[in-house]
Amino acid sequence: MSPQELGQLFESFKSSAFRLECLPTYQVPQDVQWIRRFRAGEDRPQERDNRPWLETIRNAKERGARMQRVRLVQTPLTEYQRFQFSWGYPENTGAGEEIYILDSEPDGLLRVDFWLFDDELAVVLEYDEQGRYVRPVVADTLAPYQQARDMALKSSVPFREYRLRSQVDQR
């Protein structure tokens, strides 16, 4: 699968798209300037409200589709996770993505980053050792990813609740 084909899935999935995020840090070129500003203690810039990803979430919600994400974390949170919690996830949830936090990993959880679309297609996201995205790969079977989704959702808490409880966006 090409990155472009993966991108098209976000516009064409019908009912659900689920993401499991497992890495402590992702090296995302588009985030470099934002993380630098976050690190410097700046307030979240309003121009982040215009990210294309937010439009993708809103479009899915408008067509009646559900987007969910479970973020696996361990404390203390990494700088990247604190950045996500302060400058990313609030915008995503505001656009309609349901985000959950898993801070107690259940035994047997499949620890791999993936998207599961419409319960019909699992796409594994491969990363290198530094957290740089390498490529999307279509999984051969669905069951392990469906089970991981179900296990992660059952064991996680909504982002807003986790954030209030733990005060995680303190720099």
C-alpha positions, 0 to 999 in steps of 0.5 A: 500500500502506498502512503497516498492509498492510505490517505484515500482511506480516510476519505472513503471509509464508511463507518469507523476508523480506529488508530492504536498509537504505541510509540513514545515519540514520533518524528513528524517533519510537520511537527518540528516547528510546533514542538520547538514553540511548545518547548519554548513555552509559547501558547498554542498558535491559532493557525494549528486550527487549520491543519488538514487532519482536522478537516479529515476528522470533520468530514468523517463526522459529517458523513456519520463515520466514527474516528477513534484513537487509543494512545498508549502512554507510560509516565512520565510522559515524553515531551512528544506526548505532552505536546500531543496532549496540549497542542494536538488532541484537544483540537482533534477531539474538538473536530470530532475524533474520540481519543482515549488514553491507555496508561496501564497496558493489558496483558497480551495487547498487540503492541503495534501502530495500526489503523483499522478501517470499517472492521474490514481492513487493518493497516500496520504503520511501520516506523524506524527506531527513531519514530520516523514513519516508514510505510503503511502495510496491509495486514494479512488478517483482521482478528489480531487488530480487532482484538487489540482495538477491543482490548485497548478501548475496554482498558482506556479512559477518555482523553478529557478525563485522563487529562483532568485527572493527571494534569499531563499538559504541565510542561 
